[in-house]
Amino acid sequence: MSTTGLILDGVLMLLLIGAVAFGIRLERKLAALRNGQAEFAKAVSELNAAAGKAENALMALRSAGQDTDLLHDRIVKGRQLKAELEGLISRAPARIAPAVSEPSAVVRPPHSEPKPAPQAVAAPAPEQAAERASMILQALAANQTAQQSLNRARRKLDEDLFAA
């Protein structure tokens, strides 16, 4: 063999060694890329699950907000009824008050004197009617303010949730 053949064989061996080294490096990079792709797919599925949980939590929050609105309305109505009952109790005749506070103290025999006819409840005075109307308007305004505040909080929560 000639020296040129040996030189060409040496160059060819060097090129083959370089190609093998390059192939090994390329294989390592491809393996890392495959692992990264698997991790990315896993991260996407976890993100999808988190989005589903967030959507369920948002629905639960909206439902709780509606329940809160209903509860608030009931509280306002209860306060109105309480104020009305307190007004009726304060206008009740003084002789009825002891009977109300001690119902078991009054025991009558079966053939006692006839019961007096119940007295008609007087219509509320104009001042009381105006006061009651004022209280109702205040309660409605407070209810509307609370509802607007709750709606603002819901919008902010929606924006914060979907901005992330």
N, CA, C and O of each residue as an XYZ file, in Angstrom:
656
protein
N       0.826     -1.155      0.000
C       0.000      0.000      0.000
C       0.886      1.239      0.000
O       2.012      1.266      0.498
N       0.347      2.154     -0.537
C       1.131      3.369     -0.651
C       0.820      4.323      0.489
O      -0.170      4.191      1.208
N       1.693      5.265      0.611
C       1.504      6.244      1.684
C       0.246      7.084      1.480
O      -0.377      7.522      2.447
N      -0.112      7.297      0.266
C      -1.343      8.056      0.009
C      -2.555      7.263      0.481
O      -3.505      7.818      1.033
N      -2.502      5.970      0.255
C      -3.614      5.131      0.720
C      -3.705      5.132      2.229
O      -4.797      5.170      2.797
N      -2.518      5.088      2.895
C      -2.509      5.117      4.359
C      -3.023      6.461      4.869
O      -3.759      6.516      5.854
N      -2.642      7.522      4.210
C      -3.099      8.852      4.631
C      -4.602      8.957      4.439
O      -5.308      9.474      5.304
N      -5.087      8.474      3.321
C      -6.535      8.526      3.074
C      -7.282      7.630      4.071
O      -8.356      8.000      4.546
N      -6.727      6.467      4.386
C      -7.357      5.608      5.398
C      -7.365      6.291      6.767
O      -8.343      6.181      7.507
N      -6.307      6.980      7.101
C      -6.232      7.707      8.380
C      -7.246      8.832      8.445
O      -7.912      9.032      9.461
N      -7.352      9.566      7.339
C      -8.343     10.662      7.287
C      -9.738     10.085      7.393
O     -10.598     10.613      8.098
N      -9.947      8.980      6.674
C     -11.262      8.330      6.726
C     -11.581      7.844      8.134
O     -12.724      7.964      8.576
N     -10.604      7.303      8.845
C     -10.822      6.853     10.232
C     -11.122      8.046     11.129
O     -11.996      7.980     11.993
N     -10.402      9.123     10.922
C     -10.663     10.319     11.725
C     -12.081     10.847     11.466
O     -12.777     11.250     12.398
N     -12.493     10.841     10.225
C     -13.846     11.287      9.884
C     -14.894     10.348     10.498
O     -15.918     10.809     11.004
N     -14.641      9.046     10.455
C     -15.579      8.084     11.062
C     -15.646      8.275     12.579
O     -16.731      8.222     13.158
N     -14.509      8.493     13.223
C     -14.497      8.722     14.672
C     -15.267     10.008     14.986
O     -16.034     10.048     15.948
N     -15.068     11.059     14.183
C     -15.810     12.313     14.377
C     -17.308     12.111     14.197
O     -18.109     12.668     14.947
N     -17.696     11.291     13.174
C     -19.116     11.039     12.919
C     -19.738     10.255     14.077
O     -20.864     10.537     14.487
N     -18.996      9.263     14.606
C     -19.501      8.489     15.746
C     -19.664      9.400     16.965
O     -20.670      9.320     17.670
N     -18.671     10.269     17.215
C     -18.756     11.186     18.356
C     -19.948     12.139     18.174
O     -20.692     12.407     19.118
N     -20.114     12.641     16.952
C     -21.239     13.526     16.685
C     -22.572     12.794     16.864
O     -23.526     13.358     17.398
N     -22.635     11.536     16.414
C     -23.843     10.717     16.571
C     -24.171     10.490     18.047
O     -25.339     10.532     18.434
N     -23.146     10.249     18.876
C     -23.378     10.049     20.316
C     -23.927     11.325     20.945
O     -24.876     11.279     21.728
N     -23.322     12.470     20.597
C     -23.819     13.751     21.138
C     -25.254     14.015     20.692
O     -26.089     14.464     21.477
N     -25.526     13.728     19.412
C     -26.873     13.931     18.871
C     -27.879     13.025     19.572
O     -28.999     13.451     19.857
N     -27.494     11.778     19.855
C     -28.387     10.845     20.561
C     -28.707     11.352     21.960
O     -29.853     11.258     22.398
N     -27.731     11.879     22.657
C     -27.955     12.420     24.006
C     -28.930     13.606     23.964
O     -29.828     13.722     24.797
N     -28.727     14.478     22.976
C     -29.623     15.633     22.854
C     -31.044     15.194     22.513
O     -32.009     15.756     23.032
N     -31.178     14.198     21.648
C     -32.505     13.688     21.296
C     -33.187     13.020     22.501
O     -34.399     13.136     22.681
N     -32.400     12.327     23.311
C     -32.970     11.707     24.519
C     -33.457     12.787     25.490
O     -34.527     12.665     26.086
N     -32.653     13.849     25.638
C     -33.065     14.946     26.514
C     -34.326     15.621     25.968
O     -35.204     16.007     26.740
N     -34.420     15.764     24.650
C     -35.601     16.360     24.021
C     -36.835     15.485     24.241
O     -37.917     16.001     24.519
N     -36.678     14.165     24.120
C     -37.809     13.257     24.376
C     -38.272     13.355     25.826
O     -39.472     13.385     26.098
N     -37.310     13.406     26.762
C     -37.671     13.551     28.177
C     -38.379     14.886     28.427
O     -39.352     14.949     29.179
N     -37.884     15.943     27.795
C     -38.511     17.255     27.935
C     -39.920     17.254     27.369
O     -40.817     17.886     27.926
N     -40.118     16.550     26.266
C     -41.436     16.469     25.656
C     -42.399     15.721     26.577
O     -43.554     16.124     26.719
N     -41.942     14.646     27.201
C     -42.788     13.893     28.134
C     -43.137     14.751     29.349
O     -44.275     14.735     29.818
N     -42.158     15.498     29.855
C     -42.423     16.377     30.995
C     -43.379     17.503     30.602
O     -44.231     17.905     31.395
N     -43.236     18.010     29.376
C     -44.135     19.054     28.898
C     -45.563     18.531     28.801
O     -46.505     19.221     29.192
N     -45.730     17.321     28.287
C     -47.066     16.716     28.194
C     -47.658     16.535     29.587
O     -48.851     16.757     29.791
N     -46.825     16.134     30.542
C     -47.289     15.970     31.918
C     -47.707     17.327     32.498
O     -48.737     17.425     33.166
N     -46.910     18.373     32.244
C     -47.231     19.712     32.741
C     -48.532     20.224     32.129
O     -49.328     20.866     32.815
N     -48.755     19.946     30.845
C     -49.995     20.369     30.183
C     -51.199     19.669     30.811
O     -52.232     20.298     31.039
N     -51.072     18.373     31.091
C     -52.195     17.656     31.699
C     -52.460     18.174     33.120
O     -53.617     18.280     33.528
N     -51.396     18.499     33.880
C     -51.585     19.067     35.216
C     -52.244     20.441     35.133
O     -53.104     20.765     35.952
N     -51.849     21.246     34.154
C     -52.457     22.560     33.957
C     -53.931     22.424     33.601
O     -54.765     23.195     34.077
N     -54.248     21.450     32.768
C     -55.634     21.200     32.401
C     -56.456     20.805     33.632
O     -57.579     21.277     33.807
N     -55.900     19.949     34.473
C     -56.602     19.550     35.702
C     -56.783     20.748     36.631
O     -57.842     20.902     37.239
N     -55.763     21.596     36.746
C     -55.867     22.782     37.597
C     -56.922     23.742     37.067
O     -57.653     24.353     37.846
N     -57.007     23.880     35.748
C     -58.030     24.746     35.150
C     -59.427     24.201     35.442
O     -60.350     24.968     35.718
N     -59.581     22.890     35.384
C     -60.880     22.284     35.717
C     -61.259     22.531     37.167
O     -62.413     22.832     37.475
N     -60.279     22.401     38.058
C     -60.548     22.665     39.474
C     -60.912     24.128     39.694
O     -61.815     24.440     40.471
N     -60.209     25.017     39.011
C     -60.502     26.448     39.143
C     -61.902     26.760     38.625
O     -62.615     27.573     39.213
N     -62.292     26.131     37.547
C     -63.635     26.347     37.007
C     -64.696     25.850     37.991
O     -65.710     26.515     38.205
N     -64.460     24.686     38.586
C     -65.398     24.167     39.588
C     -65.463     25.086     40.805
O     -66.540     25.332     41.347
N     -64.310     25.590     41.230
C     -64.288     26.506     42.372
C     -65.020     27.799     42.048
O     -65.698     28.360     42.909
N     -64.891     28.273     40.821
C     -65.576     29.490     40.406
C     -67.085     29.278     40.400
O     -67.841     30.147     40.834
N     -67.519     28.132     39.911
C     -68.960     27.828     39.939
C     -69.469     27.753     41.374
O     -70.554     28.251     41.677
N     -68.694     27.135     42.251
C     -69.087     27.053     43.658
C     -69.136     28.439     44.285
O     -70.019     28.729     45.092
N     -68.197     29.288     43.917
C     -68.174     30.650     44.443
C     -69.383     31.436     43.961
O     -69.997     32.169     44.738
N     -69.728     31.292     42.699
C     -70.922     31.974     42.177
C     -72.169     31.481     42.891
O     -73.039     32.277     43.244
N     -72.263     30.179     43.106
C     -73.410     29.615     43.819
C     -73.472     30.156     45.243
O     -74.544     30.507     45.735
N     -72.316     30.220     45.900
C     -72.276     30.762     47.260
C     -72.673     32.230     47.270
O     -73.322     32.691     48.209
N     -72.290     32.966     46.237
C     -72.683     34.374     46.132
C     -74.182     34.516     45.992
O     -74.785     35.405     46.594
N     -74.790     33.645     45.200
C     -76.245     33.687     45.059
C     -76.913     33.340     46.387
O     -77.898     33.969     46.773
N     -76.383     32.348     47.078
C     -76.920     31.993     48.388
C     -76.764     33.156     49.364
O     -77.637     33.402     50.197
N     -75.645     33.868     49.251
C     -75.408     35.023     50.110
C     -76.436     36.106     49.832
O     -76.950     36.733     50.758
N     -76.737     36.326     48.554
C     -77.756     37.324     48.205
C     -79.106     36.955     48.805
O     -79.803     37.803     49.362
N     -79.469     35.671     48.684
C     -80.747     35.231     49.248
C     -80.770     35.398     50.762
O     -81.760     35.855     51.335
N     -79.676     35.025     51.397
C     -79.583     35.157     52.847
C     -79.660     36.618     53.263
O     -80.308     36.952     54.255
N     -79.002     37.486     52.508
C     -79.031     38.916     52.829
C     -80.461     39.454     52.709
O     -80.912     40.224     53.557
N     -81.160     39.048     51.665
C     -82.551     39.478     51.512
C     -83.402     39.003     52.690
O     -84.245     39.746     53.192
N     -83.182     37.778     53.122
C     -83.953     37.264     54.263
C     -83.623     38.026     55.546
O     -84.504     38.284     56.366
N     -82.355     38.382     55.712
C     -81.966     39.147     56.898
C     -82.646     40.505     56.884
O     -83.152     40.960     57.910
N     -82.662     41.158     55.721
C     -83.305     42.475     55.620
C     -84.795     42.356     55.929
O     -85.344     43.174     56.667
N     -85.441     41.353     55.372
C     -86.875     41.159     55.633
C     -87.120     40.843     57.113
O     -88.098     41.307     57.700
N     -86.224     40.050     57.707
C     -86.363     39.726     59.132
C     -86.223     40.965     59.998
O     -86.949     41.128     60.978
N     -85.296     41.833     59.642
C     -85.134     43.075     60.406
C     -86.362     43.961     60.272
O     -86.784     44.604     61.233
N     -86.930     43.991     59.076
C     -88.141     44.782     58.882
C     -89.285     44.228     59.730
O     -90.009     44.983     60.379
N     -89.439     42.926     59.717
C     -90.496     42.311     60.519
C     -90.261     42.533     62.010
O     -91.210     42.760     62.762
N     -89.007     42.469     62.438
C     -88.672     42.707     63.836
C     -89.058     44.128     64.234
O     -89.650     44.347     65.290
N     -88.717     45.091     63.375
C     -89.063     46.483     63.673
C     -90.575     46.660     63.718
O     -91.100     47.382     64.566
N     -91.267     45.999     62.803
C     -92.727     46.099     62.790
C     -93.330     45.480     64.051
O     -94.250     46.045     64.644
N     -92.813     44.325     64.458
C     -93.312     43.685     65.681
C     -93.010     44.524     66.917
O     -93.849     44.632     67.812
N     -91.827     45.116     66.974
C     -91.506     45.977     68.111
C     -92.448     47.168     68.177
O     -92.860     47.594     69.256
N     -92.785     47.703     66.991
C     -93.749     48.808     66.954
C     -95.112     48.363     67.430
O     -95.766     49.083     68.184
N     -95.558     47.191     67.007
C     -96.861     46.678     67.451
C     -96.863     46.403     68.953
O     -97.853     46.672     69.634
N     -95.769     45.873     69.462
C     -95.690     45.578     70.900
C     -95.700     46.870     71.708
O     -96.332     46.942     72.762
N     -95.001     47.888     71.218
C     -94.970     49.148     71.971
C     -96.322     49.845     71.953
O     -96.625     50.610     72.868
N     -97.141     49.601     70.935
C     -98.481     50.223     70.876
C     -99.546     49.384     71.568
O    -100.679     49.837     71.732
N     -99.200     48.183     71.968
C    -100.187     47.302     72.607
C    -100.616     47.890     73.949
O     -99.816     48.534     74.627
N    -101.881     47.672     74.338
C    -102.344     48.192     75.636
C    -101.547     47.577     76.787
O    -101.061     46.450     76.685
N    -101.423     48.309     77.852
C    -100.634     47.868     79.010
C    -101.239     46.642     79.674
O    -100.502     45.848     80.258
N    -102.542     46.459     79.609
C    -103.163     45.314     80.284
C    -102.871     44.002     79.560
O    -103.001     42.940     80.170
N    -102.494     44.030     78.319
C    -102.178     42.809     77.585
C    -100.759     42.357     77.887
O    -100.471     41.161     77.843
N     -99.883     43.276     78.186
C     -98.472     42.949     78.398
C     -98.248     41.902     79.490
O     -97.468     40.979     79.255
N     -98.886     41.980     80.687
C     -98.650     40.928     81.680
C     -99.125     39.558     81.212
O     -98.489     38.549     81.515
N    -100.229     39.508     80.481
C    -100.732     38.229     80.002
C     -99.768     37.619     78.996
O     -99.622     36.398     78.937
N     -99.120     38.442     78.219
C     -98.172     37.932     77.245
C     -96.925     37.420     77.936
O     -96.374     36.391     77.545
N     -96.469     38.135     78.971
C     -95.249     37.720     79.640
C     -95.447     36.490     80.512
O     -94.505     35.721     80.706
N     -96.668     36.282     81.052
C     -96.934     35.116     81.893
C     -98.188     34.398     81.390
O     -99.251     34.566     81.986
N     -98.108     33.620     80.336
C     -99.301     32.977     79.788
C     -99.869     31.894     80.697
O    -101.072     31.638     80.644
N     -99.050     31.245     81.533
C     -99.570     30.165     82.370
C    -100.216     30.693     83.651
O    -100.844     29.928     84.383
N    -100.071     31.994     83.930
C    -100.609     32.544     85.181
C    -102.121     32.725     85.117
O    -102.772     32.733     86.161
N    -102.693     32.870     83.941
C    -104.130     33.112     83.823
C    -104.817     31.790     83.522
O    -104.660     31.231     82.437
N    -105.587     31.290     84.496
C    -106.350     30.056     84.315
C    -107.798     30.385     84.682
O    -108.075     30.874     85.777
N    -108.709     30.110     83.756
C    -110.118     30.426     83.998
C    -110.919     29.141     84.074
O    -110.608     28.160     83.399
N    -111.924     29.154     84.879
C    -112.797     27.978     84.919
C    -113.562     27.847     83.607
O    -113.660     28.813     82.850
N    -114.104     26.662     83.331
C    -114.778     26.446     82.048
C    -115.983     27.352     81.845
O    -116.246     27.745     80.708
N    -116.746     27.713     82.915
C    -117.951     28.529     82.756
C    -117.706     29.910     83.329
O    -118.440     30.354     84.211
N    -116.719     30.570     82.856
C    -116.433     31.907     83.365
C    -117.178     32.931     82.539
O    -117.947     32.595     81.639
N    -116.940     34.159     82.856
C    -117.649     35.243     82.171
C    -117.231     35.267     80.708
O    -116.149     34.800     80.352
N    -118.105     35.820     79.862
C    -117.785     35.829     78.434
C    -116.564     36.707     78.149
O    -116.290     37.685     78.846
N    -115.848     36.317     77.100
C    -114.649     37.040     76.713
C    -115.048     38.345     76.027
O    -116.009     38.382     75.259
N    -114.306     39.409     76.309
C    -114.620     40.657     75.609
C    -114.203     40.557     74.144
O    -113.307     39.792     73.787
N    -114.867     41.344     73.312
C    -114.551     41.345     71.874
C    -113.151     41.923     71.679
O    -112.779     42.888     72.347
N    -112.387     41.344     70.780
C    -111.041     41.875     70.567
C    -111.103     43.294     70.022
O    -111.969     43.638     69.218
N    -110.161     44.102     70.483
C    -110.128     45.481     70.035
C    -109.420     45.556     68.694
O    -108.473     44.817     68.426
N    -109.900     46.458     67.865
C    -109.270     46.654     66.564
C    -107.944     47.378     66.767
O    -107.839     48.301     67.575
N    -106.945     46.944     66.025
C    -105.645     47.586     66.117
C    -105.711     48.884     65.322
O    -106.131     48.896     64.164
N    -105.303     49.946     65.941
C    -105.365     51.251     65.301
C    -104.362     51.306     64.152
O    -103.301     50.685     64.200
N    -104.722     52.055     63.131
C    -103.816     52.227     61.994
C    -102.593     53.011     62.462
O    -102.705     53.869     63.337
N    -101.440     52.727     61.892
C    -100.240     53.434     62.326
C    -100.349     54.929     62.026
O    -100.939     55.349     61.031
N     -99.775     55.687     62.898
C     -99.790     57.133     62.728
C     -98.980     57.502     61.488
O     -98.100     56.744     61.080
N     -99.266     58.656     60.886
C     -98.514     59.052     59.682
C     -97.008     59.142     59.938
O     -96.207     58.832     59.055
N     -96.621     59.569     61.149
C     -95.193     59.652     61.454
C     -94.570     58.258     61.445
O     -93.468     58.051     60.937
N     -95.313     57.301     62.027
C     -94.791     55.933     62.061
C     -94.731     55.338     60.659
O     -93.790     54.617     60.326
N     -95.722     55.636     59.850
C     -95.719     55.133     58.476
C     -94.539     55.728     57.706
O     -93.865     55.033     56.945
N     -94.302     57.021     57.917
C     -93.169     57.664     57.240
C     -91.852     57.067     57.738
O     -90.926     56.849     56.957
N     -91.779     56.804     59.049
C     -90.562     56.214     59.618
C     -90.339     54.811     59.055
O     -89.215     54.433     58.726
N     -91.408     54.062     58.952
C     -91.317     52.704     58.421
C     -90.884     52.737     56.947
O     -90.037     51.949     56.525
N     -91.467     53.648     56.180
C     -91.092     53.779     54.778
C     -89.619     54.169     54.657
O     -88.901     53.677     53.786
N     -89.185     55.063     55.548
C     -87.782     55.478     55.545
C     -86.875     54.293     55.852
O     -85.839     54.122     55.209
N     -87.255     53.475     56.827
C     -86.455     52.298     57.180
C     -86.396     51.319     56.005
O     -85.348     50.734     55.731
N     -87.509     51.146     55.324
C     -87.549     50.222     54.187
C     -86.641     50.733     53.077
O     -85.891     49.962     52.478
N     -86.708     52.041     52.801
C     -85.848     52.607     51.767
C     -84.374     52.481     52.131
O     -83.539     52.204     51.270
N     -84.054     52.684     53.411
C     -82.671     52.532     53.854
C     -82.216     51.089     53.680
O     -81.094     50.838     53.240
N     -83.078     50.148     54.022
C     -82.731     48.729     53.883
C     -82.530     48.367     52.415
O     -81.601     47.635     52.074
N     -83.408     48.885     51.540
C     -83.253     48.608     50.114
C     -81.960     49.204     49.572
O     -81.264     48.572     48.777
N     -81.640     50.425     50.005
C     -80.391     51.048     49.562
C     -79.188     50.244     50.058
O     -78.235     50.027     49.311
N     -79.231     49.807     51.308
C     -78.134     49.003     51.850
C     -78.011     47.682     51.097
O     -76.904     47.218     50.826
N     -79.140     47.083     50.763
C     -79.128     45.826     50.021
C     -78.510     46.023     48.645
O     -77.695     45.214     48.201
N     -78.901     47.102     47.970
C     -78.360     47.363     46.643
C     -76.866     47.649     46.712
O     -76.107     47.192     45.857
N     -76.442     48.395     47.714
C     -75.020     48.687     47.877
C     -74.243     47.398     48.128
O     -73.174     47.193     47.553
N     -74.771     46.542     48.973
C     -74.105     45.272     49.262
C     -74.042     44.402     48.012
O     -73.034     43.741     47.763
N     -75.105     44.401     47.234
C     -75.127     43.589     46.016
C     -74.120     44.124     45.000
O     -73.438     43.344     44.335
N     -74.022     45.453     44.876
C     -73.040     46.030     43.958
C     -71.628     45.683     44.411
O     -70.772     45.353     43.591
N     -71.388     45.757     45.710
C     -70.069     45.420     46.241
C     -69.738     43.957     45.972
O     -68.611     43.631     45.601
N     -70.705     43.087     46.156
C     -70.504     41.662     45.894
C     -70.241     41.425     44.417
O     -69.390     40.608     44.065
N     -70.961     42.132     43.541
C     -70.742     41.975     42.103
C     -69.349     42.465     41.705
O     -68.693     41.852     40.863
N     -68.894     43.571     42.308
C     -67.546     44.063     42.028
C     -66.510     43.030     42.467
O     -65.537     42.770     41.760
N     -66.734     42.451     43.636
C     -65.790     41.443     44.134
C     -65.770     40.228     43.208
O     -64.707     39.663     42.951
N     -66.925     39.828     42.711
C     -66.985     38.688     41.789
C     -66.237     38.996     40.496
O     -65.472     38.166     40.004
N     -66.463     40.213     39.937
C     -65.771     40.575     38.708
C     -64.265     40.586     38.919
O     -63.513     40.096     38.077
N     -63.825     41.143     40.042
C     -62.394     41.201     40.328
C     -61.835     39.787     40.457
O     -60.748     39.502     39.955
N     -62.570     38.902     41.125
C     -62.123     37.520     41.275
C     -62.045     36.837     39.913
O     -61.085     36.117     39.636
N     -63.047     37.058     39.062
C     -63.022     36.478     37.715
C     -61.821     36.997     36.934
O     -61.125     36.227     36.271
N     -61.579     38.314     37.013
C     -60.446     38.889     36.291
C     -59.126     38.318     36.817
O     -58.247     37.950     36.039
N     -59.000     38.248     38.130
C     -57.765     37.720     38.721
C     -57.560     36.260     38.365
O     -56.437     35.828     38.108
N     -58.643     35.503     38.349
C     -58.553     34.065     38.084
C     -58.140     33.812     36.640
O     -57.298     32.955     36.372
N     -58.732     34.555     35.714
C     -58.461     34.294     34.309
C     -57.260     35.075     33.794
O     -56.798     34.824     32.681
N     -56.744     36.018     34.580
C     -55.546     36.742     34.182
C     -54.304     35.889     34.416
O     -53.289     36.066     33.743
N     -54.384     34.972     35.363
C     -53.209     34.153     35.712
C     -52.921     33.106     34.681
O     -51.969     32.340     34.829
